Amino acid sequence: MMSWVTSGTGSASCRFAHYFVVCGLDTETGLEPEELAGESFEQSPLRRSFKSKVLAHYPESTDRSPFNRDAVNMLCMPHGLSFRSQADGREHHFHSFTVAQDDGTRSYGFVHTYYEAVTSAQITTAMEILHQMHHVEHYSTSSSSSSSASSPSTSSMDSLVSSLDELDADSLSACLGCAAGSFQPARDTLYASKALCLLTPLPFLHAAHHFLSQLHQAVTSHAAPPLPLESYIHNILYEVPVPPPGRSLRFHGVQGPIVCQQPGPEELPLGDYPLGEAFSLLGVENMVRLLTSVLLETQVLLYSQDYQRLMTVAEGITNLLFPFQWQHVYLPILPVPLHHLLDAPVPFLMGIQRKDCSQCSTLDLSHEANLCFVDIDNHRVDPPEDLPLFPDQPELILELNEVLLRFGLQPHGGATTSNPAPAAPLCLSSLVLEDLMEDRRNGNLGGEELAVLERLQALARRCGEGGVEGGKTLGRAFQEEEEELHAAKMNVQLREVFAGRFAVIFGRYEEFVIHSAPDLESWLGNRDGTSNFDKGSFLSVQPAPHLHFLSWFLETAMFSSFLDSKVLSRWADQEPLQRVFDGRLESEHPYDTLEDDPGNRRYRKCSVLHKSAQAMERRLLKVDHTAIHPHLLDMRIGQGRHQQGCFPRLQADVLAQGHNTNKPVTNDTTSGLGKELLVVFRINIIFVSDWHVLSGRSLHQSKLLDPSPSAVTQIQRGFVEGLLSECRLKTRRMLMERMGKESVELGQGEASITGLQENTMIHNLCDLLERTWGHGLLLKQGRSALWSHLLHCQANGEKMEPPSPAESPGQSRYLLEGLAPPKGSFVQDMRFVQTMSEGLSEVGRARAWIHLSLEKKVLSQHLKLLLANQNLIRQLYKPHAFLLCEEEREQFLFHLLSLNTVDYLCFTRTFTSISIPYRVVITPMKKLSIAMTMSNPWVCVSGELGDSGVRQIPKNTQEIVFQCQNLGRLSTLQLGQENSGLLAKCLVDCVIVHNEITGHTYRFPCGRWLGKGVGDDSLERVLIGQLVSPRGEEESGRWTGTPPEQGSPPQSGHMGSLGRCNNRLSSVQVQEEMREAVNNLVKHFHKAEQERGNLTALLCGEEGLVRSLEQFLLHGFKSSRLFQRSVFIWDFVEKVVVSMETADQMGDLRGSTELCDSLCHYANAINASPRNIGKEGKFQLLVCLGVRDQLLPQWLPLLAESHLTARLYEESALVQDHAAVNSLSRILHTLHEFPITLETALIKGVDL
């Protein structure tokens, strides 16, 4: 057994405790009501809260952890000072808290609160007067008229005193005599709460609890402790060190030994809070939901009557985050003076105490849209809407259930766990038994002695509690030791399960980390505009069910901080948590399954549960070090006398500094340079979702704990600046990502974002708007602050609204001129959202309205109109609200306005089941003065979500308005008419389709005749659409939105078409276009599924595969100069088919009979189709079917080898060049590995 006996001046950073604090009643200042407690004068004074004070703290201050008097006082007594009489219950209780320092580190406070008799006559007299005033108030209330307009509770203290003077003695006696629970000093004893607190750098929960409990028992004991209390307090402050990593330490309290331990450098960090209790309170499923909410950085509010339950759940959840760390406001116990922080428009994890018999519905919370409310006492977790599932959540829950069942806990939760009972004195029956127990822990007993000790233990258990009076039986001592070991092993195993899940999910995250900066200075300088992680590539190798959660998590500040630390490790030592995590990943790489198919990846249980529990058990059963025992100090005579039930006034001079202190013990191996860099980084770095930016300075945690008006004003101002900065960063990120995608669509880069990531950023924007509109909110309807404001504006201004766009005249005029119609107001959009049959909540409706406004490019404009009514805003909001800060509000709207430069389809692709009105307008060719004559024309509009079905256009009109289920982004349009003779024909320029809700306009170019006897005799056209950019952008000479999709090809099958003439294209150009068309198809399938766009446009568009192959077959065609207005490629195909069928009948067919039969079968089936799609449409259909069924590469050689080819083509034609034909076949063969699905509009009526 090693003994820790050292001398010298110890550093505060390596001591077990930094401060010992006493809080309670200050008899010099008297009774001061706690005004912020929200209590009424109707309550008895014994039930009211009063201001507590820090009576003493030792030492005065330390270098690395300055003492925050106000914060410690509030957290020791979060609800203020309370009083009791001898008739009331005076149970003592224990709770803990945490205080974050400005450098990001935390210290922990452990508080033992009990009631101590008040000996001050001044205080007892003041309490008596308060009781008299309270009873007079009630006496006056009962005797006053029921019609009195004034409430006694609003009477001032002076009026109560004057009314007390006016009452005669008999009336006062009668009043006081009939009052139950009155306080009289002559009869009653007054007790006031007092808190003993220990502040430590690490969460040594059990050790601190034992020490304070023993200290309290020494105070309340009849007999004096062996040494003055100063000796024990001096010992734990200066002579007990933090145990080294991977070691355990024994030190001595007032009545027995106490053991603490610290995990090794390769183990999970210290987590002493009982996770088993948290899982018992909430249940496994609720704990996983809560952890998911914390990981996604929602606002989390804990609610319980018991302060320690708040800390148990909060610390338990944050311990499960390894290797990540919570980056935002963290106040598991929110004192009453700090309740204004519930208004914070930032992610937070806070806890508030439930008042007696109060319900959560009585809470007035301005932020509920993204709030996870945890009612611990009622075992309920209410997560935000649309919270994604944690990866492999069902399997994870089963694994956690197995762990809990092994330790005897039920996994369903809801078990009522009482507060941990105060630790009984750890004094044994004799010194001999104590030594035996210590030897047993340290492994110093041989086989025979250990057997004897086990028999003694068994005997003690059979004897039950019959031990020495005032002490503890041997059985009870072993039981407590085993219970603590049991809880510690369960803690580490539960944490290992979650650590194992993160190791599986992020097993090879380092492969996706981007190291772009050559040195630290350049990295810090460009931090705001660079990305550290290839999110798109990482998501592409994840299982599909995990993508929703992971796409959200990759945008959080905790993941950004984790990545920043990884990048920073190139120039400084790694953070301890990251070093442990990376070390585990190195050892688990042989078992990594990332390279397997993500869809078939199996759930892998944690394999180190037993190993981790064994390491914990070895430390607790075999103590490595023993600290110096408490000893007599150089104290003045007469000091430190024991008075039962009263904590003495300690000698400050002997506790001000240490005499025999331990050497510093630390596991911090970070170099001086590394520490300096980390400090600079933590203070100045700006994260992707960094809410706590204040003009380049981070929001200091110490400011949050300051309840003074000036500090509150500064905090609220900081929140305003933080919201503005977050808006700037989010909109900039959305623009960069969206414009990067548009560059991809223009062929200028590779895909860097998936649709899922885009949805995530829009979700984050919705969350930002909700938090902005919830800041400083006074009046709210429902859970959504933004929707509440919209409802108020709708009620105030709905009568003045102009008619909706669908009802206003002149829509067709805009469409015929190629212009987008005017966009509706925000109230009109609200009406549509309110009529959506989606069963949306208030939060869902607000998000739908944001999605719609963003897609219509009117979000900034609508919000500006919403904020124009300043009188309404002043009624709804507090003066410090963001919406009342004019300059920041204008900048906020300006950043949102920048989103109008890109196109989003977020509403169309999110709300897919709603009904939308569409307006279709047919535009004839203006250059030809031929009257439009069509016989019963019809249209069928198709999109990525379905088609509208055939819609007949009314007679003598060029347009139709119809309503159908959301079609998504439009892709094709079928335009046709009946076969009513040669007079029914029309040269159609284009067809315009307008979405009456989102305002999107699609143009379907045609440029062909529709009718018999003209063109290719087509009565039906399949047109490819393109999204029309907003008005004014065409004249600007540049695209500022999404580039147009490929439209329908012009009439290119004959030489008189509107398109380019084929004789102007060289063979090199034709082959290049062909390769580019195939390459676009290959790239299409290599993109994420959400980003693939319109396959039909790549096949049939102006630069699509059909158009390119047509150019290939037209190259060198002899008849083109003679029959340029009548010859089509389909004519050539038909002749070849007839030739092959004739040769087959005569037995002269050369080549593969099977291939020839397939070409003839497909061509004949297309000709037999009841659709009149014309020759161009038939060739288009043949090519599409050939690509789908992987036959096109084999058909080309058949066409090239036909005897008709030499007769119809020049010798220089590409189809006569065997090398060119073989090369094209090989290129087309690359499409065989992709599943090509054709739209119904293309293959309708053809059964192949």
Disulfide bonds with the S-S distance in Angstrom:
none
